[in-house]
Amino acid sequence: MTEPAEAARGFWKTVFTKPVMSWALYDLANTIFSMNIVSLYLALWVLDMGGTDATWGYANSLAMLLVFVSAPILGALSDQAGRRLPFLKLCTVACVICTAALGVGGLWVTLGFFVVANYFFQASLIFYDATLSVVSTPKTKGVVGGFGVGIGYLGSFIGVVTGLVLLDRIGHVGIFRVTALLFAFFAIPIFIYVKETGVHTKVRLTLKTAGKALRQVKDTLRHLPRYRGLGRFLLGRVFYTDAANTVIIFLGIYTQEEAGFDTTGTQLLMLAAIVSAVLGGLILGSVVDRIGPKRTLNFVLGLWTVALVGAVAIPVFGLPVATFWAVACVAGVALGGTWTADRPYMLILAPPGRLGEFYGLYSMVGRFAAIIGPAMFALVSHTLGWGRPAAMGSLLVWILIAWVILRKVTDEERDWGPEDLLPPEVAG
């Protein structure tokens, strides 16, 4: 058997299991929400209802602010419990309910439901990302993570196609309801087929428990310098996720308002970006396992630079609208590759016994960036009146800063001691 054939056989043997497939389907479920609600249909609905870039950007920033404040506590609580799936289930149910309520009561009531739905969506990622270690091994984390990203972006495909088929029949509000239903449907398997092992402890969300979690977070920050490269990685993550998350939030608006696409053209361009993201996730997952997450992430940052330069150049220099198809495809590969390299990188740098705790910080810094990014885009584009191309161009600065910070962070496997393999309360 040839080497490519053996690699293909090994890939499918790794991913074609109920736990891995179920885990990946959750990525598909939450990406339907991300595409339909955060990127496309709700964003355009807000503009149709009289909202602005500022309205949309600040609503997103508020949701991220709430996640930023609570993420470390949620991660620490999951570590105390020794489980992530019950927390993931709670966040999923809350997000689905609030998504189904979008469109009720007009613009401002809907934005309120959106803030809550987006909060629980973002909070769910804390627990979901940490479960990568449950369904993979150190040698397969890149392949499994990349497969999850690839399958996840099929969720975006499903979301856009749903809009193409149903938008004219049921309207934007109907699309919100369908999105909630699809999220719930594809999320169910992870709660059936993914099993967490180890010692499980009941945890109640009380003031005492919250205080203990906060002390644990404080202890984590105090000991952060012990873990080589982790602090610099988290700092660098602030900047590259700022760019990525802001592009996700404003992509639909930018495509329609600046690139000159109509609704159907915007949907088709989104599909092209999604296909590129799927391919990026699948291909770069194997690349991570071959060359490591560091070099893979550097390549991805280069792709983001090319995409952002192109997005700015098209309206500024009056380039053909068709050029935006290439920009969308490059951005898609970059988006798929970001999380494919990002999650395995984190698994290398964080001690196994504190995964939930550090994924809380991981989420916190990412959401901190997502507070800044949409607010900055809204400020530059609408409040200051400099326009969307200037706002998109400002994201290039964040990519450069991230690259500089991450230069000295290695992706060599760490030699963990016994105290790092168990949760702090067990290790003593």
Buried (B, 14 or more C-beta within 10 A) or exposed (E): EEEEEEBEEEBEEBBEBEBBBBBBBBBBBBBBBBBBBBBBBBBBBBBEBEBBBBBBBBBBBBBBBBBBEBBBBBBBBBBBBBBBBBBBBBBBBBBBBBBBBBBEEEBEEBBBBBBBBBBBBBBBBBBBBBBBBBBBEEEBBBBBBBBBBBBBBBBBBBBBBBBBEEBEEBEBBBBBBBBBEBBBEBBBBBBEBBEEEEEEEEBEEEEEBBEBBEEBBEBBEEEEEEBEBBBBBBBBBBBBBBBBBBBBBBBBBBBBBBBEBEBEBBBBBBBBBBBBBBBBBBBBBBBBBEBBBBBBBBBBBBBBBBBBBBBBBBBBEEBEBEBBBBBBBBBBBBBBBBBBBBBBBBBBBBBBBBBBBBBBBBBBBBBBBBBBBBBBBBBBBBBEEBBBBBBBBBBBEBBBBBBEBBEEBEBEEBEEEEEBEBBBEBBE
